[in-house]
Amino acid sequence: MLVIWTVFGYLLGSVPFGLVIARALGLGDLRKIGSGNIGATNVLRTGNKGAALATLLLDSGKGAIAVLIARHFGGETAAMLAGAAAFLGHCFPIWLGFKGGKGVATFLGTLIALYWPLGLIACAIWAAVAAISRISSLSALAAAALSVPLSWSLSRGDLAPALLFMAALIFLRHRENIARLLAGTEPKIGRK
């Protein structure tokens, strides 16, 4: 059953909502706009804030839904596997030749569903860093990095392996952003 929940999470996570929304609204192929990413930050670069918000909600929702359904029918281990698999599906979707997004919204949605206090703290970290720096990638990296030690401090160390997997993949997916951050050339939020 755990394999079934993992596959379910992966397939749900593989749905490229940003790409679907951008095409439906005539915004073009996200893979040829801005960073080429299929996530909400790149949708925002099209200038359509509503489309970016919808992408953010749907990408975070697919992680949360995977966790909640798997938890209801399969328990906590199934929920963690389904959430991590949804995140993996977003980053490497089968429908797009395994070339997907960076997983930040899906990570946050998954985290909220796994343990909402930790999820809200991670969202607050993202928002605080974004408000100060106006750099989405830096906000994502901070939220991901701090989620693992925070899980232990909130007595949810059982989540640490899944969080460590997702945080490591977020850092891997942001390696070009990290290089630009170090060079001082990373674009700010809202810039096309």
N, C-alpha and C positions, 0 to 999 in steps of 0.2 A: 504493500500500500504506500510506503514512503516513496518508492520509485514513481508511482502514479502521481502523487502530490508534487513531486519535483518536476515531472514532465508537464503537469498542469500549470505550475507556476512559470516555467520557462516559456510555454506557448503563449500564456497570457501576457507575460512581459515582452514578448517579441512583437506585439502589435505596435507599429510605429505611428502613434497618434499625431505627433507633430507633422509628419510627412502627409498623413491623410488630411488633416485640417488645412495645411498650407495648400494642398492641391484643390481641396473642395472650395476654398475661398479665392482661388486664382492667384495665389501668392508666389507660385513657381515651385520648383524642385528645391527643397531645403538643402539637398546635398550639393547644390551649385550656388548657394547663397552664404555669405559671411564665412563662418568656420566650417560649413559643410555638415555640421552636426544636425541631428534630427530632434533635438530637445527644445525646451521652452526659451532658453536664452537666445538661440539662433532664430527661433520664430519671432522673437521680439525685434531682431535686427531687420525684419521685413517692415517694421513700423506699425504692425497690427497688434496692439496691446491685448485686445480681446482674444485673438487667436493664441497669443503667448500664454494668457491666463488659462484658457481651455486646455492647452497642451500640458501646462504645469499640473492642473487638476487631474487630467486623465492619466498622465504618466505616474503621478504619485498614487493615484487611485488603483492602478493595476497592481502595484506592489501590495497595497493595503488589502485589496480584495483577495488576492492570492493567499495572504496570511489568514484573513478572517474565515474564508471558506475552508481552507485546509485545517485550521484549528477546530472549527465546528465539527467536521467529520472525521478528522484524523488525530487531533491532539496537538500538543505544543511542539513536539519534534517535527511533525508534518508541517506546522505553521512556519517554523524557522527554515526548513528546507524549501518550501514553496516560495517564501519571501526572497530568499537568496537566489533561487532559480529565476524568479520574475526579474530581479535585478540583472542577473546574467543574461536573460533573454533580451532585456532592453539594450544592453551593451553589445550583444552579439546576436541579433535577431535572424532566425533562419530565413525569414521572408525577404531579407535584404542582403543575402550573401554574407551574413555574419558581420556586417558593417553598420553598427548602430550608434546610439548616443553615449553619453558619459555617465548616465545613471543617477544623477544627483536627486532629481525629483522622485524617481522610483525608490532610491535609498531612503529618502525621508518619509515617504508614504509607508514603506515597509517597516521602518523603525517606529512610526506612530502606531501602527497596528500591532507590532510585537509587544511594545511596552510604551504606552502613550506618554508617561512623564519624561522618559528619555527622548522620545521623538520630539516632544515640544521643546525640550532644552536644546536639541540639535538644531531645530528650526530657529530658535532664538539666537543661537550662535551664528548661524548662517545670516540671519537678518542684521545682527549687530555688526558683523564684519563687513557685510554689504553696505550698510549705512555709512560706515567709516571709510571704507576703501573704494566703494562703487565698482568692485571687481568680483564678478560672479565666481570665477574659478577659485580665488583665494578664500571666499566664503565657503565654498563646497569642501575644499581641502581642510579647512579648520573644523568644520562640523564633522567630517568623516574621521579625522584624526582624534578628536576628543571623544567620539562616541564610545570607543573601546574602554578607556579608563573610567569614563562616566558610568558605563554599565556595571563595573565592579563597585564603584562608590555608591550606586543605588541598589546594591545587593541583587543585581541581575547578571552576575558573571556567566550564567548559562547562555546568555546571548553573545558573549564575547567572540566565540569562534565564527559565527555568522557575520558579526560586525567587522571583525578583522578581515575576513574574506572580502566583504564589500568595500571597506576602507582601502585595502590594498589595491583593489581593482580601480577604485576612483583615482588613486594616485597614478596608477599605470595609465589609465585613460586620459589623464591630465598632464602627461609628461611634456607635451609641447607647450601647454599653458605654463607649466612650472619654468620652462626655459625662458618664456617671454616675461614671466614675473621677475625672474632673476635679471633679465636684460632691461626691465622697466618699460616694456613695450606691450604689455597685456592690455587689451581694450577694456573700456569701462562699460558698465551696464547701460543699456539703452542706445548705445552707439551702433549705427548701421554698419 
